[in-house]
Amino acid sequence: MLIDDEEHALELLEMMLRDLGNVEIVGKYINPLLAIEDIKQHQLDAVFLDIEMPGMKGVDVARAIQAAHPGVHIIFTTAFTEYAVEAFEIQSLDYLLKPIRMERLQHSIKRLEEAVMGRGTAKEGNEGSEGPRICCMGGFSIQLGKSETTQVSWRTLKEKELCALLVHRSGQTVERAVIMEALWPESDAEKARSYLHTCISLLRKNIRESGLPLALYKTGNGYSLDCGSVVCDVSELEGLLDMTLEGKGLGVQQFEQIVALYNGDYLESCDFIWAFRRREELVHKYVHALRKLSQSFYKKSQLSYTLECLRRVVAISPDSEQDSRKLMKLHMEMGNRKEAIQVYRQLELEVRERLNIEMEQETVRLYQQLISSNYRRGS
């Protein structure tokens, strides 16, 4: 499905997709509200969606589409780079800058095909023997492996937080006093002990009734959770990030795996104060891994993947002048002068208006070269 408030943009995108082949377009819409209304009538894998439309922002349209049609992939098409953070927050599959280049569109369709195939494989595995999975990226849940939507139901939010805290400590014993302070900091000791006892009972019962191969132990004055062979997404992610930072396995497959796992910050949707430090550590490691991958892709002349890495870095660190300069230079190398200037303007907004500091001279000089068309590769 294609959604754009400009008719000529719809026609151009339709023509490019038909030229690629193996793509069926079920509908084109100028009015996003009509598209949201009609989407349930279609079986589709993806929506190409303009992010800047009058009346309703593309990110809001995307959320409405995901609510009406769970599992559909969103591919944003836009002439603006400043919406990248919001796009990644709602887990869009891709972010295409206008004017869309055929090479970039081919890459996007390839990613879509891989995502659709992966979803089908996951469903088949879930219907079969795929085991449970602990998910910490973007939020906290325990998938039971029977279907994409089947997961552990928490009787209380504190039961969920207790389980997340024990998973966070990776099997180590957490002292009772530490748990009470983390979960009930404003309660007196007697009430906190009572609350903890209740949550431990609820968690044990939940583990037993869900048939999870987890073991909750009481050791001395503390508790630990043995996750056994249950896979945890953050452990997989950290393994891949460590490999990347060591310079091992640098390539498209590893990049795609990292991006798929990093579908949000560590326990992002959970207001767990004790998780903040590890969240920041993972963000730091993720950004450094993306920089490492971007360097590797650039050396191999895989510019579209280099661009993807740098965009994600700048989305996370919008005030990083060094990363923004690299992105600007890459856009110029790829013939995207307009996009390079937009990167500068977004950086200027972050540095001058929000941080109230002057930009580095190197950044200003680069911008002056861009607007005067005197930029040369390698300058």
Secondary structure, DSSP 4 states (H G I P E B T S, - for coil): -EE-S-HHHHHHHHHHHHHH-S-----EES-HHHHHHHGGG---SEEEEES--SSS-HHHHHHHHHHHSTT-EEEEEES-STTHHHHHHTT-SEEEESSPPHHHHHHHHHHHHHHHHHHHHHHHHHHTT---EEE-BSS-EEE-SSSTT-BPPPSSHHHHHHHHHHHHTTT--EEHHHHHHHH-TTS-HHHHHHHHHHHHHHHHHHHHHHT---EEEEETTEEEEE-TT-EEHHHHHHHHHHHHHTT-S-SHHHHHHHHHH-SSSBTTTS--GGGHHHHHHHHHHHHHHHHHHHHHHHHTT-HHHHHHHHHHHHHH-TT-HHHHHHHHHHHHHTT-HHHHHHHHHHHHIIIIIIS--PPPHHHHHHHHHHHTT---TT-
